[in-house]
């Protein structure tokens, strides 16, 4: 089940991304059609993932976006800036809506389930994912030092501390919390509480101190 959801979503997103890139390559200098292709491909990918193949819709859409971004030359040069501005605005609106929706859901459903133990677990998880990110960067550092601009220890520190959690994590948590495969009243609410707590900590602690970290490094 986990492998199907975790790996099936990105695989579907990759396939849909290739289809979207092919479709974009057949259009030239038409902003309406090119924006429609990118927008509709995101909705179709999510629908197919959640309702047909029963894999992660969020991961599928993320993979779709990565594929389209990697092949952005398929977007007409005259239209690229307009498409970028459109998705930038849409991203801002989606981020805002996700935070509002999760806030409302937690207030209505999960607030009464919060215990002292949850706050302790949030703190432990926050420390754990930060350490895990540092370890993974350390493991991959031999490869990263030979790619692109290289990797110095200062870069590794900033990459570790700059690992913010936001809309994607909240969307995944909300999707899992509403899943038919788990108990929504217990496990679903706990997942929302934990992920929301991690997001709040990274935004309040990491995001506000990154500039200071850059200055001292």
C-alpha positions in Angstrom: 0.0 0.0 0.0 2.7 2.5 1.0 4.9 1.7 -2.0 1.9 2.1 -4.4 0.9 5.5 -2.9 4.5 6.8 -2.5 5.9 5.7 -5.8 2.8 5.4 -7.9 2.1 9.1 -7.6 5.4 10.3 -8.9 5.3 7.7 -11.7 1.9 8.9 -12.8 3.0 12.5 -12.5 6.0 11.8 -14.7 3.9 10.2 -17.4 1.3 13.0 -17.3 4.2 15.5 -17.4 5.6 14.0 -20.6 2.1 14.1 -22.2 1.8 17.8 -21.1 5.2 18.6 -22.5 4.3 16.9 -25.8 1.1 18.9 -26.0 2.9 22.1 -25.3 5.4 21.4 -28.1 2.5 21.4 -30.6 1.4 24.9 -29.7 3.3 28.1 -30.5 2.9 31.5 -29.1 -0.7 31.0 -27.7 -0.8 32.0 -24.1 -4.4 30.9 -23.5 -3.9 27.4 -24.8 -0.5 26.9 -23.1 -1.8 28.1 -19.8 -4.9 25.9 -20.2 -2.7 22.8 -20.9 -0.6 23.4 -17.8 -3.6 24.1 -15.6 -5.8 21.2 -16.9 -2.9 18.8 -16.7 -2.5 19.5 -13.0 -6.3 18.9 -12.3 -6.5 15.8 -14.5 -3.3 14.3 -12.9 -4.7 14.8 -9.4 -8.1 13.4 -10.3 -6.6 10.3 -11.9 -4.2 9.8 -9.0 -6.9 10.0 -6.3 -9.9 8.5 -8.0 -8.6 6.1 -10.6 -5.2 4.8 -9.6 -5.6 5.4 -5.8 -2.1 6.9 -5.4 -0.9 10.2 -3.9 -2.4 13.1 -5.9 -0.2 15.6 -4.3 3.0 13.7 -5.2 1.7 13.1 -8.7 1.1 16.9 -9.2 4.6 17.7 -7.8 6.2 15.2 -10.2 4.1 16.7 -13.0 5.5 20.2 -12.2 9.1 19.0 -12.1 8.8 17.4 -15.5 7.2 20.4 -17.1 9.8 22.7 -15.4 12.6 20.5 -16.7 11.2 20.8 -20.2 10.1 24.4 -20.1 11.7 25.0 -23.5 8.5 23.4 -24.9 6.7 26.6 -23.8 6.9 29.4 -26.4 9.5 32.1 -25.4 7.0 34.9 -25.9 4.5 33.2 -23.6 6.9 31.9 -20.9 6.9 35.0 -18.7 3.1 35.2 -18.8 2.8 31.6 -17.9 5.3 32.1 -15.0 3.4 35.1 -13.7 0.1 33.2 -13.9 1.4 30.2 -11.9 3.1 32.5 -9.4 -0.2 34.2 -8.6 -2.0 30.8 -8.6 0.7 29.4 -6.2 0.2 32.4 -3.8 -3.6 31.9 -3.8 -3.3 28.1 -3.4 -0.8 28.5 -0.5 -3.1 30.9 1.3 -6.1 28.7 0.8 -4.3 25.6 2.1 -3.2 27.3 5.2 -6.7 28.7 5.8 -8.4 25.3 5.2 -6.0 23.4 7.4 -6.5 26.0 10.1 -10.2 25.7 10.0 -10.1 21.9 9.9 -7.8 21.7 12.9 -9.9 24.2 14.9 -13.1 22.4 14.2 -12.0 18.8 14.4 -8.5 18.4 15.9 -8.1 21.0 18.6 -9.9 18.9 21.2 -7.5 16.0 20.5 -4.3 17.9 21.3 -2.5 16.6 24.3 0.7 17.6 26.1 2.3 14.5 24.6 1.6 15.9 21.1 3.6 19.0 21.7 6.5 17.0 22.9 6.3 14.8 19.8 6.2 17.8 17.5 9.4 19.1 19.1 11.1 15.7 18.8 10.0 15.3 15.2 11.2 18.8 14.4 14.6 18.1 15.7 14.6 14.7 14.1 13.8 15.9 10.6 16.5 18.6 10.9 19.1 16.1 11.9 18.0 13.7 9.2 18.2 16.4 6.6 21.8 17.2 7.7 22.7 13.5 7.6 21.3 13.1 4.1 23.2 16.2 2.9 26.3 14.8 4.4 25.8 11.4 2.7 25.2 13.1 -0.7 27.9 15.7 -0.2 30.6 13.8 -2.3 28.2 13.9 -5.2 27.0 17.5 -4.6 30.6 18.8 -4.4 31.1 17.6 -7.9 27.9 19.1 -9.4 27.1 22.6 -10.4 28.6 25.2 -8.1 29.9 22.6 -5.6 29.1 22.3 -1.9 30.9 23.9 1.0 30.1 23.3 4.7 28.4 26.7 4.9 26.1 25.7 2.1 25.3 22.4 3.9 24.4 24.3 7.0 22.1 26.7 5.1 20.5 23.8 3.2 19.8 22.0 6.4 18.4 25.0 8.2 16.5 26.3 5.2 14.4 23.1 4.8 11.0 24.8 5.4 7.8 22.9 5.4 4.7 24.5 4.0 1.7 24.0 1.6 2.8 20.7 0.1 3.3 19.1 3.5 -0.1 20.5 4.7 -1.8 19.3 1.5 -0.4 15.8 2.0 -1.4 15.8 5.7 -4.9 16.9 4.8 -5.2 14.3 2.1 -4.0 11.5 4.4 -6.3 12.7 7.2 -9.3 12.4 4.9 -8.2 9.0 3.5 -10.7 6.1 3.7 -7.9 3.8 4.8 -7.4 5.3 8.3 -9.4 6.3 11.3 -10.1 10.0 10.7 -11.1 10.7 14.2 -7.9 9.5 15.8 -5.0 8.9 13.4 -6.2 11.6 10.9 -6.4 14.3 13.5 -3.0 13.3 15.0 -1.4 13.6 11.6 -2.8 17.0 11.0 -1.7 18.2 14.4 1.9 16.9 14.0 2.4 18.2 10.4 0.9 21.6 11.3 3.1 21.9 14.3 6.2 21.1 12.2 5.2 23.7 9.6 4.6 26.4 12.3 8.0 25.7 13.9 9.9 25.9 10.6 8.2 29.1 9.7 8.6 30.7 13.1 12.1 29.5 13.8 13.9 28.6 10.6 12.4 31.2 8.3 13.0 34.1 10.7 16.6 33.2 11.5 17.9 32.2 8.0 19.0 35.8 7.2 21.0 36.0 10.5 22.6 32.6 9.7 23.6 33.8 6.2 25.3 36.8 7.7 27.3 35.0 10.3 28.5 32.4 7.8 
